[in-house]
Amino acid sequence: MLLLRIGLAAGLTAAVLGCSSSVAPGRVRGTISYKGQLVKAGTVYFMYEHGGQYRAEIKPDGSYQFTDLPVGEAKVVIDTEPFNPDQKVQVYNQQSQQYAKGMAKSISEYNATMGKGEATKKGPATTTSLSKERREELAKVYVKLPKKYADEKTTPLTYTVERGSQTKDFDLTD
């Protein structure tokens, strides 16, 4: 009986240790640079094949930090375009707002509230440039990266996350 209890205790201990070590998170920090220049704004994504997308903001010193990442290989996507000072912003007028709301409704409800095809002729939105002040703010931090880094299908970057803390710097090139 004593031998059975010892065996059960050993088995339970092994199971608990095995489970806890397999879910221990990875913590990754590092810097992002492009051709030796620090990237001062943007977002880094770690995307796992079996689901899960994690994001970290790039700070003005070029650093990023993830906590509680699952272990395993992840594709790395880096996007700076939301900080592009030349971007166009979508502006919705009243009819466009109704059109967008209508798209969420059934076709019959939409046609009843908007009239058949009326909103589709004018399109859902117009675009406008950013204010001069906002453009100047963004110009200070924006670094244009090749498009391949901002798309999960084309990024050449991967990283294998391990348990515990680790550092991974990315120095991007064309």
Secondary structure, DSSP 8 states (H G I E B T S, - for coil): -HHHHHHHHHHHHHHHHHHHHHS--EEEEEEEEETTEE--SEEEEEEETTS-EEEEEE-TTSEEEEEEE-SEEEEEEEE-GGG-TT-EEEE--HHHHHHHHHHHS-HHHHHHHH-TTHHHHH-S-EEEE--HHHHHHHHHH-----GGGG-TTT---EEEE-SEEEE--EEE--
